[in-house]
Amino acid sequence: MSEKTLLKGGEFLIKETIAQNIFIPEEFTDEQRMMAQSCREFTETQVIPQMDQLEKHDRKLLTKLLKDAGELGLLGISVPEEYDGFGQNFVTSMLTTEEMGKGFSFAVAFSAHTGIGTLPILYYGTEAQKQKYIPKLASGEFIGAYCLTEAEAGSDANSGKTKAVLSADGTYYNLTGVKIWITNGGVADLLIVFAKIDDDKNLSAFIVEANSAGLTLGNDEEKMGIKGSSTVQIYFEDVKVPVENLLGERNGGFKIALNILNLGRIKLSGATVGACKGVISHAVVFANERKQFGTSISSFGAIKFKLAEMAIRTFASESLTYRASQNIDDASQSLTAAGMDKGKASVEAMRQYAIEASIAKVFGSEVLDYVVDEGVQIYGGMGYSAETPVERAYRDSRINRIFEGTNEINRMVIVGELLKRGMKGELDLMTPAMAVAKELMSIPDFGSSTTNYFDGKKKMIVNFKKAILMVAGAALQKFMDKFADEQEIMMNLADMTILTYAAESMLLRIEKLSVKNTTQNIDLMKDMLDVYVYDVASVIHKQGEDAVNTFAVSDEKQAMLMGMKRFTKAQSVNVVAARRRIADKIITDNKYGF
């Protein structure tokens, strides 16, 4: 790892990432693949056959499945060995999350337990708290839940009204309030609860055992999707919480909530990758079997387009998810090597890559929504039947754009965090932004066309980044400290950034594969990259043009619009032929096979 030059979070926008420095899914070890296989077998043999029953709010079955997963060690993948876990790195836990992502709503229960239900204690707990609770959470003896949201506190989590009052003798807190939308709430043994002590400005966090007196569970919510997960309201009325169950520092709960959200965001992205692969595989099996006009519908160009596009976006999502996951792993290891406590190092690594985590969350959730929608379309009328897996996947997918912070909030985080780090001097955005502004005034450098495939694509992606810096720099100059009120422009910039990061992640993955001795079909992956970069160039152009038209006038506007055109110029691609080649592989394999 010391040979790597680690880019800081957000630095991908202004510095070149070297392909050899990123992690790609083709590099998983045999041990990691075996863990993934265990998750796959559990999902296929235990979870999916019982989904109908699970969706009837069968709390006993959900509890049993979580405990069975615990007995197999699946709940303790990222828990250190000293607390009876496997002690695997973050990338390995992401791979297992991806495999569990094929398990429909059970994936939500699994992720809530292993992520936000367990890791706050692991990262912020005292040694005594860790010893007491983490082994039970890793084994499945305890099921965990995370209680943050309230009726008046959703995106603005710190405005929660739940109160904690210290007893006269100073031995416990009296907890009173109502939490809503609590995943695993109906089956949980242990709750991470956020409340304000007295009149504190910020939340504090508490570990609360679910059998405490004064704690009442509501009924399971009737939801559009993820019906197999338990979602309830929880009522706290003078619940006595021992003072030793305060998690982290007083007033420190909001910080815990934000940092754990970064974790939840990228974990959600991993789960959506698994779900995408599952839906594509279901869709192609159906398309190969379904005959119309005397032939399999998979032979029709319109269906091939859908299968190829589903695969291209899934490949992009997978590429950026594991790139960011390895960044987090590398940062965590580097901080630990420098003497930082392991838990603190993990939290700091998550914080450093909050921008990438938000990108992964938005991109992954929106790709899955696209994939499930096209999956239903390929099934046709059958896709609307509750008997098909794509109907369930369609319903289950929709929540992903809402929880772990809505995609709108996450888009604000991406741009807001980039600018905040620029203002603090953590990222030097000003120098490259000024260079782009200067370039606008100069004669365009049409340059000599390169014959190297990767160099050509890199030049296009560098230009996408210039388009982002051009718009961001000019908008900041125009609006100054009022920029945060211009949410539409922030959305434009966020989409330009997300698409650029996705395209670059695909490029780096394929470039790294191209220099390895590999049996992978690089030509088909290049087809994917060709189509994706060609397509997003016009989207980035439109988003940039919309932003420029919002605030620029006269000569400045004309120069920026010309610059936008120059920076988003794409090499022409025969997208029909490329998509057909990609689809033909999926049709031949009868599954997603990249």
C-alpha positions as CSV (number, residue, x, y, z in Angstrom):
1,M,0.0,0.0,0.0
2,S,2.9,2.4,0.7
3,E,3.7,2.3,-3.1
4,K,0.3,3.7,-3.9
5,T,-0.3,7.4,-4.1
6,L,-3.6,7.8,-2.2
7,L,-5.9,10.4,-3.6
8,K,-7.9,12.2,-0.9
9,G,-11.7,12.2,-1.1
10,G,-12.9,14.3,-3.9
11,E,-9.4,14.7,-5.4
12,F,-10.4,12.5,-8.4
13,L,-11.9,15.8,-9.9
14,I,-8.5,17.6,-10.0
15,K,-5.9,14.8,-10.1
16,E,-5.2,11.8,-12.3
17,T,-6.0,8.5,-10.8
18,I,-3.6,5.7,-11.8
19,A,-5.3,2.5,-12.9
20,Q,-2.9,0.3,-11.0
21,N,-3.9,2.1,-7.7
22,I,-7.6,1.1,-7.8
23,F,-9.2,-2.1,-6.8
24,I,-11.3,-4.0,-9.4
25,P,-13.8,-6.8,-8.7
26,E,-11.7,-9.2,-10.9
27,E,-9.0,-9.1,-8.1
28,F,-11.1,-10.8,-5.4
29,T,-9.1,-13.6,-3.7
30,D,-10.3,-17.2,-3.5
31,E,-11.1,-16.6,0.2
32,Q,-13.3,-13.6,-0.6
33,R,-15.1,-15.5,-3.3
34,M,-15.8,-18.4,-0.9
35,M,-17.4,-15.9,1.5
36,A,-19.5,-14.5,-1.4
37,Q,-20.5,-18.1,-2.3
38,S,-21.7,-18.7,1.3
39,C,-23.9,-15.6,1.1
40,R,-25.1,-16.7,-2.4
41,E,-26.1,-20.2,-1.2
42,F,-27.8,-18.8,1.9
43,T,-29.8,-16.3,-0.1
44,E,-30.8,-18.9,-2.8
45,T,-31.6,-21.8,-0.4
46,Q,-32.9,-20.1,2.7
47,V,-34.2,-16.6,1.9
48,I,-35.7,-16.5,-1.6
49,P,-37.8,-19.7,-1.2
50,Q,-39.4,-18.1,1.9
51,M,-39.9,-14.6,0.5
52,D,-43.7,-14.9,0.2
53,Q,-44.0,-15.8,3.9
54,L,-41.5,-13.2,4.9
55,E,-43.6,-10.5,3.2
56,K,-46.5,-11.4,5.5
57,H,-44.7,-9.7,8.4
58,D,-43.6,-13.0,9.8
59,R,-41.3,-11.7,12.6
60,K,-40.4,-15.3,13.7
61,L,-39.2,-16.2,10.3
62,L,-37.2,-12.9,9.9
63,T,-35.6,-13.5,13.4
64,K,-34.8,-17.1,12.4
65,L,-33.2,-16.1,9.1
66,L,-31.0,-13.4,10.8
67,K,-30.0,-15.8,13.5
68,D,-29.2,-18.5,10.9
69,A,-27.1,-16.0,9.1
70,G,-25.3,-15.3,12.4
71,E,-24.6,-19.0,12.9
72,L,-22.9,-19.2,9.5
73,G,-20.8,-16.2,10.4
74,L,-22.4,-13.9,7.8
75,L,-23.2,-11.2,10.4
76,G,-19.6,-10.9,11.6
77,I,-17.7,-10.5,8.3
78,S,-16.3,-7.1,9.3
79,V,-16.3,-7.6,13.1
80,P,-12.7,-8.0,14.5
81,E,-11.7,-11.4,15.6
82,E,-11.4,-10.3,19.3
83,Y,-15.2,-9.8,19.2
84,D,-15.9,-13.2,17.6
85,G,-16.0,-11.9,14.0
86,F,-14.1,-12.7,10.9
87,G,-12.1,-9.5,10.9
88,Q,-12.3,-9.0,7.1
89,N,-11.6,-5.7,5.4
90,F,-14.2,-3.3,4.0
91,V,-14.0,-4.5,0.4
92,T,-14.8,-8.0,1.6
93,S,-17.8,-6.8,3.6
94,M,-18.9,-5.0,0.4
95,L,-18.7,-8.2,-1.6
96,T,-20.9,-10.0,0.9
97,T,-23.3,-7.1,0.9
98,E,-23.5,-7.3,-2.9
99,E,-24.4,-11.0,-2.7
100,M,-27.0,-10.5,0.0
101,G,-28.4,-7.7,-2.2
102,K,-30.0,-10.4,-4.3
103,G,-32.2,-11.4,-1.4
104,F,-34.8,-8.7,-1.9
105,S,-36.1,-7.2,1.4
106,F,-34.1,-9.6,3.5
107,A,-31.1,-7.7,2.2
108,V,-32.4,-4.6,4.0
109,A,-32.7,-6.4,7.3
110,F,-29.3,-7.9,6.9
111,S,-27.6,-4.5,6.0
112,A,-29.4,-2.7,8.8
113,H,-28.1,-5.2,11.3
114,T,-24.5,-5.6,10.1
115,G,-24.1,-1.8,9.3
116,I,-26.0,0.8,11.2
117,G,-27.2,-1.7,13.9
118,T,-23.6,-2.9,14.8
119,L,-20.9,-0.5,13.7
120,P,-21.8,2.5,15.8
121,I,-20.9,0.4,18.9
122,L,-17.8,-1.0,17.1
123,Y,-16.6,2.4,16.0
124,Y,-17.7,4.6,19.0
125,G,-18.2,2.3,21.9
126,T,-16.1,1.9,25.0
127,E,-14.2,-1.3,25.4
128,A,-16.7,-2.5,27.9
129,Q,-19.6,-1.7,25.5
130,K,-17.9,-3.6,22.7
131,Q,-17.1,-6.6,24.9
132,K,-20.7,-6.7,26.1
133,Y,-22.6,-6.3,22.8
134,I,-20.5,-6.9,19.7
135,P,-20.0,-10.7,20.0
136,K,-23.8,-11.1,20.5
137,L,-24.5,-8.9,17.4
138,A,-21.9,-10.9,15.4
139,S,-23.4,-14.2,16.3
140,G,-27.0,-13.2,15.8
141,E,-27.9,-13.7,19.5
142,F,-28.8,-10.0,19.4
143,I,-30.4,-8.3,16.4
144,G,-29.6,-4.6,16.0
145,A,-31.6,-1.5,14.9
146,Y,-30.9,2.2,14.5
147,C,-33.4,4.8,15.8
148,L,-32.7,8.2,14.3
149,T,-35.8,9.3,12.2
150,E,-38.7,11.2,13.8
151,A,-41.9,12.6,12.4
152,E,-40.4,16.1,12.2
153,A,-36.8,15.0,11.8
154,G,-36.0,13.3,8.5
155,S,-33.4,14.9,6.3
156,D,-32.8,17.4,9.2
157,A,-31.9,14.7,11.6
158,N,-30.5,17.0,14.3
159,S,-34.0,18.5,14.9
160,G,-35.2,15.4,16.7
161,K,-37.3,15.9,19.8
162,T,-36.6,12.7,21.7
163,K,-35.3,13.7,25.2
164,A,-32.9,12.2,27.6
165,V,-32.9,13.5,31.2
166,L,-30.2,12.5,33.7
167,S,-31.7,11.0,36.9
168,A,-31.1,12.9,40.2
169,D,-28.6,10.3,41.4
170,G,-26.7,10.4,38.1
171,T,-27.0,6.7,37.4
172,Y,-29.3,6.6,34.4
173,Y,-31.1,8.7,31.7
174,N,-34.8,8.9,31.3
175,L,-35.5,8.5,27.6
176,T,-38.8,9.8,26.1
177,G,-39.9,10.2,22.5
178,V,-41.1,8.5,19.3
179,K,-38.9,7.1,16.5
180,I,-40.4,6.2,13.1
181,W,-39.4,4.0,10.1
182,I,-37.1,1.8,12.2
183,T,-35.8,-1.0,10.1
184,N,-35.6,-4.3,12.2
185,G,-37.5,-2.5,14.9
186,G,-40.0,-5.4,15.3
187,V,-37.3,-8.0,15.8
188,A,-34.5,-6.1,17.4
189,D,-32.9,-6.8,20.8
190,L,-30.6,-3.8,20.8
191,L,-31.3,-0.3,19.6
192,I,-28.9,2.7,18.8
193,V,-31.2,5.6,19.8
194,F,-30.5,9.3,19.2
195,A,-31.8,11.9,21.7
196,K,-30.9,15.3,23.1
197,I,-29.8,15.5,26.7
198,D,-31.7,18.3,28.5
199,D,-31.5,21.4,26.2
200,D,-28.4,20.3,24.3
201,K,-28.0,21.7,20.7
202,N,-26.9,18.4,19.3
203,L,-28.0,14.8,19.6
204,S,-26.3,12.2,21.8
205,A,-26.4,8.5,21.1
206,F,-27.5,5.7,23.5
207,I,-27.4,1.9,23.5
208,V,-30.9,0.7,24.6
209,E,-31.9,-2.9,25.1
210,A,-35.3,-3.6,23.5
211,N,-36.7,-5.3,26.6
212,S,-36.4,-2.2,28.7
213,A,-39.5,-1.1,30.6
214,G,-41.4,1.8,29.0
215,L,-40.4,0.8,25.5
216,T,-43.3,-0.1,23.2
217,L,-43.2,-1.3,19.6
218,G,-45.8,-0.3,17.0
219,N,-47.2,-2.7,14.3
220,D,-45.2,-3.4,11.2
221,E,-45.8,-0.6,8.6
222,E,-47.6,-1.5,5.4
223,K,-45.1,-0.4,2.7
224,M,-44.9,-0.2,-1.1
225,G,-41.9,-2.6,-1.1
226,I,-39.3,-4.2,1.2
227,K,-42.3,-5.9,2.9
228,G,-40.1,-8.7,4.2
229,S,-38.2,-6.3,6.5
230,S,-39.7,-5.1,9.8
231,T,-40.4,-1.4,9.9
232,V,-42.0,0.0,13.0
233,Q,-42.5,3.0,15.2
234,I,-40.9,2.7,18.6
235,Y,-42.3,4.6,21.6
236,F,-40.0,5.5,24.6
237,E,-41.7,6.6,27.8
238,D,-39.3,7.2,30.7
239,V,-37.1,4.3,29.5
240,K,-34.2,4.0,32.0
241,V,-30.9,3.9,30.2
242,P,-27.8,3.3,32.4
243,V,-25.2,6.2,32.1
244,E,-22.6,3.7,30.9
245,N,-24.8,3.1,27.8
246,L,-24.2,6.6,26.5
247,L,-22.4,5.9,23.1
248,G,-19.5,8.2,22.4
249,E,-19.5,11.7,23.9
250,R,-22.4,13.9,25.0
251,N,-23.5,16.1,22.0
252,G,-21.6,13.7,19.7
253,G,-24.6,11.8,18.4
254,F,-25.1,13.9,15.3
255,K,-21.5,13.3,14.3
256,I,-22.0,9.6,14.8
257,A,-25.2,9.7,12.7
258,L,-23.5,11.5,9.8
259,N,-20.5,9.3,9.7
260,I,-22.6,6.1,9.9
261,L,-24.7,7.5,7.1
262,N,-21.6,7.6,4.9
263,L,-21.1,3.9,5.6
264,G,-24.8,3.1,5.0
265,R,-24.6,5.0,1.7
266,I,-21.8,3.0,0.1
267,K,-23.1,-0.3,1.6
268,L,-26.4,0.5,-0.1
269,S,-24.6,0.9,-3.4
270,G,-23.0,-2.6,-2.9
271,A,-26.5,-4.1,-2.3
272,T,-27.9,-2.5,-5.4
273,V,-25.1,-3.9,-7.6
274,G,-26.1,-7.4,-6.4
275,A,-29.8,-6.7,-7.0
276,C,-29.1,-5.4,-10.6
277,K,-27.1,-8.6,-11.5
278,G,-30.0,-10.7,-10.1
279,V,-32.7,-8.9,-12.1
280,I,-30.6,-9.0,-15.4
281,S,-30.2,-12.7,-14.9
282,H,-33.9,-13.2,-14.4
283,A,-34.7,-11.0,-17.4
284,V,-32.5,-12.8,-19.8
285,V,-33.7,-16.3,-18.8
286,F,-37.2,-15.1,-19.4
287,A,-36.3,-13.4,-22.7
288,N,-34.6,-16.6,-23.9
289,E,-37.6,-18.8,-23.0
290,R,-40.4,-16.4,-24.1
291,K,-41.4,-16.9,-27.8
292,Q,-43.3,-14.4,-29.9
293,F,-43.8,-14.5,-33.6
294,G,-42.1,-17.9,-33.5
295,T,-38.8,-16.8,-32.0
296,S,-37.3,-16.0,-28.6
297,I,-37.8,-12.3,-27.7
298,S,-34.1,-12.1,-26.8
299,S,-33.4,-12.1,-30.5
300,F,-35.2,-8.8,-31.0
301,G,-33.1,-5.6,-31.2
302,A,-35.4,-3.7,-28.8
303,I,-34.8,-6.4,-26.1
304,K,-31.1,-6.5,-26.8
305,F,-30.9,-2.8,-26.3
306,K,-32.5,-3.2,-22.8
307,L,-30.3,-6.1,-21.7
308,A,-27.1,-4.3,-22.9
309,E,-28.0,-1.0,-21.3
310,M,-28.9,-2.7,-18.0
311,A,-25.5,-4.4,-18.1
312,I,-23.5,-1.3,-19.0
313,R,-25.0,0.7,-16.1
314,T,-24.5,-2.2,-13.7
315,F,-20.9,-2.5,-14.7
316,A,-20.4,1.2,-14.1
317,S,-22.0,1.0,-10.7
318,E,-19.9,-2.0,-9.7
319,S,-16.7,-0.3,-10.9
320,L,-17.2,2.9,-8.9
321,T,-18.5,1.1,-5.8
322,Y,-15.4,-1.1,-5.4
323,R,-13.0,1.8,-6.4
324,A,-14.4,3.9,-3.5
325,S,-14.5,0.9,-1.1
326,Q,-10.8,0.3,-1.6
327,N,-10.1,4.0,-1.1
328,I,-11.8,3.7,2.3
329,D,-9.9,0.5,3.1
330,D,-6.6,2.1,2.1
331,A,-7.2,5.3,4.1
332,S,-8.3,3.2,7.2
333,Q,-5.1,1.1,7.0
334,S,-2.9,4.1,6.6
335,L,-4.4,5.9,9.6
336,T,-4.1,2.7,11.7
337,A,-0.5,2.3,10.7
338,A,0.1,5.9,11.8
339,G,-1.2,4.9,15.3
340,M,-4.8,5.8,15.2
341,D,-7.3,3.5,17.0
342,K,-8.9,1.1,14.5
343,G,-12.5,2.2,15.1
344,K,-11.5,5.9,14.8
345,A,-9.5,5.1,11.7
346,S,-12.5,3.5,10.1
347,V,-14.8,6.4,10.9
348,E,-12.2,9.0,9.6
349,A,-11.7,7.0,6.4
350,M,-15.5,7.0,5.8
351,R,-15.6,10.8,6.5
352,Q,-12.7,11.4,4.0
353,Y,-14.6,9.6,1.2
354,A,-18.1,11.0,2.0
355,I,-18.2,12.5,-1.5
356,E,-17.6,9.1,-3.1
357,A,-20.0,7.4,-0.8
358,S,-22.8,9.8,-1.8
359,I,-21.9,9.4,-5.5
360,A,-22.1,5.6,-5.1
361,K,-25.5,5.8,-3.3
362,V,-27.1,8.1,-5.8
363,F,-25.7,6.2,-8.8
364,G,-26.4,2.7,-7.5
365,S,-30.0,3.4,-6.5
366,E,-30.8,5.1,-9.8
367,V,-29.2,2.3,-11.8
368,L,-31.2,-0.3,-9.9
369,D,-34.4,1.7,-10.5
370,Y,-33.6,1.7,-14.3
371,V,-32.7,-2.0,-14.3
372,V,-35.9,-3.2,-12.4
373,D,-38.1,-1.0,-14.6
374,E,-36.6,-2.5,-17.8
375,G,-36.8,-6.0,-16.2
376,V,-40.5,-5.6,-15.8
377,Q,-40.8,-4.4,-19.4
378,I,-38.9,-7.4,-20.7
379,Y,-41.3,-9.7,-18.8
380,G,-44.2,-7.7,-20.4
381,G,-47.6,-8.4,-18.8
382,M,-46.1,-11.2,-16.7
383,G,-43.8,-8.6,-15.1
384,Y,-46.8,-7.1,-13.5
385,S,-47.7,-10.3,-11.8
386,A,-46.8,-10.8,-8.1
387,E,-45.6,-14.3,-9.1
388,T,-42.5,-13.0,-10.8
389,P,-39.3,-11.9,-9.2
390,V,-39.1,-8.7,-11.2
391,E,-42.4,-7.4,-9.7
392,R,-41.0,-7.8,-6.2
393,A,-37.6,-6.3,-7.3
394,Y,-39.5,-3.3,-8.8
395,R,-41.3,-2.5,-5.6
396,D,-38.3,-3.1,-3.4
397,S,-36.0,-0.9,-5.4
398,R,-37.9,2.4,-4.9
399,I,-37.0,3.0,-1.3
400,N,-33.2,3.1,-2.2
401,R,-33.5,6.7,-3.5
402,I,-35.0,7.8,-0.2
403,F,-33.3,6.2,2.7
404,E,-29.7,6.8,3.8
405,G,-30.4,10.4,2.9
406,T,-32.6,11.2,-0.2
407,N,-30.8,11.4,-3.5
408,E,-31.5,15.1,-3.5
409,I,-29.7,15.5,-0.2
410,N,-26.8,13.3,-1.4
411,R,-26.4,15.5,-4.5
412,M,-26.2,18.5,-2.2
413,V,-23.6,16.7,-0.1
414,I,-21.4,15.9,-3.2
415,V,-21.2,19.5,-4.3
416,G,-21.3,21.1,-0.9
417,E,-18.6,18.9,0.5
418,L,-16.3,19.5,-2.6
419,L,-16.7,23.3,-2.2
420,K,-16.3,23.2,1.6
421,R,-13.0,21.3,1.2
422,G,-12.0,23.7,-1.5
423,M,-12.7,26.7,0.9
424,K,-10.7,25.0,3.7
425,G,-7.7,24.4,1.4
426,E,-8.1,20.6,1.7
427,L,-8.7,20.4,-2.1
428,D,-7.0,22.9,-4.4
429,L,-10.0,23.5,-6.7
430,M,-9.1,27.1,-7.4
431,T,-6.0,26.5,-9.4
432,P,-7.5,24.1,-12.0
433,A,-10.7,26.2,-12.1
434,M,-8.7,29.3,-13.0
435,A,-6.7,27.3,-15.6
436,V,-10.0,26.2,-17.2
437,A,-11.2,29.8,-17.2
438,K,-8.0,30.9,-18.9
439,E,-8.3,28.1,-21.4
440,L,-11.7,29.4,-22.4
441,M,-10.1,32.6,-23.6
442,S,-7.4,30.9,-25.6
443,I,-7.5,29.3,-29.0
444,P,-8.9,25.7,-28.7
445,D,-6.3,23.0,-28.5
446,F,-7.6,20.5,-31.0
447,G,-4.4,18.5,-30.4
448,S,-3.2,15.6,-32.4
449,S,-5.5,12.6,-32.2
450,T,-4.1,9.7,-30.3
451,T,-4.1,6.2,-31.5
452,N,-4.0,4.8,-27.9
453,Y,-7.5,3.7,-26.9
454,F,-7.2,4.6,-23.2
455,D,-5.4,7.9,-23.8
456,G,-8.3,9.0,-26.0
457,K,-10.9,8.2,-23.4
458,K,-8.8,9.8,-20.7
459,K,-8.7,13.0,-22.6
460,M,-12.5,13.0,-22.9
461,I,-12.9,12.4,-19.1
462,V,-10.4,15.2,-18.3
463,N,-12.6,17.5,-20.5
464,F,-15.7,16.4,-18.5
465,K,-13.9,17.5,-15.4
466,K,-13.0,20.8,-17.0
467,A,-16.7,21.3,-17.7
468,I,-17.5,20.8,-14.1
469,L,-14.8,23.2,-12.9
470,M,-15.8,25.8,-15.4
471,V,-19.4,25.8,-14.2
472,A,-18.6,25.5,-10.5
473,G,-16.0,28.3,-10.6
474,A,-18.2,30.8,-12.5
475,A,-21.3,30.0,-10.4
476,L,-19.3,30.5,-7.2
477,Q,-18.0,33.9,-8.4
478,K,-21.5,34.9,-9.3
479,F,-23.4,33.8,-6.1
480,M,-20.5,33.8,-3.5
481,D,-21.9,32.9,-0.1
482,K,-25.5,32.5,-1.5
483,F,-24.4,29.6,-3.8
484,A,-25.9,27.0,-1.4
485,D,-29.4,28.5,-2.2
486,E,-29.0,27.7,-5.9
487,Q,-30.0,24.1,-5.5
488,E,-30.8,23.6,-9.2
489,I,-27.2,24.5,-10.2
490,M,-25.9,22.2,-7.4
491,M,-28.0,19.4,-8.9
492,N,-26.6,20.1,-12.4
493,L,-23.0,20.0,-11.0
494,A,-23.7,16.8,-8.9
495,D,-25.0,15.0,-12.0
496,M,-22.0,16.0,-14.1
497,T,-19.7,14.9,-11.3
498,I,-21.5,11.5,-10.7
499,L,-21.4,10.6,-14.4
500,T,-17.8,11.6,-14.8
501,Y,-16.8,9.5,-11.8
502,A,-18.7,6.5,-13.1
503,A,-17.1,6.8,-16.6
504,E,-13.6,7.2,-15.1
505,S,-14.2,4.2,-12.8
506,M,-15.1,2.0,-15.8
507,L,-12.1,3.3,-17.8
508,L,-9.6,2.6,-14.9
509,R,-11.1,-0.9,-14.4
510,I,-10.7,-1.9,-18.0
511,E,-7.3,-0.3,-18.3
512,K,-6.1,-2.2,-15.3
513,L,-7.5,-5.4,-16.7
514,S,-5.9,-4.8,-20.1
515,V,-2.4,-5.1,-18.6
516,K,-3.1,-8.2,-16.5
517,N,-3.1,-11.8,-17.9
518,T,-6.8,-12.2,-17.9
519,T,-9.4,-14.3,-19.5
520,Q,-11.9,-11.4,-19.3
521,N,-13.4,-10.2,-22.6
522,I,-11.8,-6.8,-22.7
523,D,-13.3,-6.0,-26.1
524,L,-16.8,-6.3,-24.8
525,M,-15.9,-4.1,-21.8
526,K,-14.5,-1.5,-24.2
527,D,-17.9,-1.7,-26.0
528,M,-19.5,-0.8,-22.7
529,L,-17.2,2.1,-22.1
530,D,-17.6,3.4,-25.6
531,V,-21.4,3.4,-25.3
532,Y,-21.3,4.9,-21.8
533,V,-18.9,7.7,-22.4
534,Y,-20.7,8.6,-25.7
535,D,-24.0,8.7,-24.0
536,V,-23.0,10.7,-20.9
537,A,-21.2,13.3,-22.9
538,S,-24.5,14.7,-24.1
539,V,-26.0,14.4,-20.6
540,I,-23.1,16.3,-19.1
541,H,-23.4,18.9,-21.9
542,K,-27.1,19.4,-21.2
543,Q,-26.6,19.7,-17.4
544,G,-23.7,22.2,-17.9
545,E,-25.7,24.2,-20.4
546,D,-28.7,24.4,-18.2
547,A,-26.5,25.7,-15.3
548,V,-24.7,28.3,-17.5
549,N,-28.1,29.6,-18.9
550,T,-29.2,30.1,-15.2
551,F,-26.6,32.8,-14.4
552,A,-24.3,33.8,-17.2
553,V,-24.9,36.7,-19.6
554,S,-23.6,38.1,-22.9
555,D,-19.9,37.4,-23.8
556,E,-19.2,35.3,-20.7
557,K,-22.3,33.1,-21.5
558,Q,-21.2,32.7,-25.1
559,A,-17.7,31.7,-24.1
560,M,-18.9,29.2,-21.5
561,L,-21.4,27.6,-23.9
562,M,-18.7,27.2,-26.5
563,G,-16.4,25.8,-23.8
564,M,-19.1,23.4,-22.8
565,K,-19.5,22.1,-26.3
566,R,-15.7,21.7,-26.6
567,F,-15.4,19.9,-23.3
568,T,-18.2,17.4,-24.0
569,K,-17.3,16.5,-27.6
570,A,-17.6,12.7,-27.9
571,Q,-16.0,10.4,-30.4
572,S,-18.8,8.8,-32.6
573,V,-19.7,5.3,-31.7
574,N,-21.9,2.7,-33.5
575,V,-23.9,2.1,-30.3
576,V,-26.3,-0.3,-32.0
577,A,-23.5,-2.7,-32.9
578,A,-21.8,-2.3,-29.5
579,R,-25.0,-3.0,-27.6
580,R,-25.8,-6.0,-29.7
581,R,-22.4,-7.5,-29.0
582,I,-22.9,-7.0,-25.2
583,A,-26.4,-8.4,-25.3
584,D,-25.3,-11.4,-27.3
585,K,-22.9,-12.4,-24.5
586,I,-25.6,-12.1,-21.9
587,I,-28.1,-14.1,-24.0
588,T,-25.5,-16.8,-24.7
589,D,-24.5,-17.0,-21.0
590,N,-28.2,-16.8,-19.9
591,K,-27.1,-14.5,-17.1
592,Y,-25.2,-11.3,-16.2
593,G,-21.7,-12.5,-16.9
594,F,-19.3,-9.6,-16.5
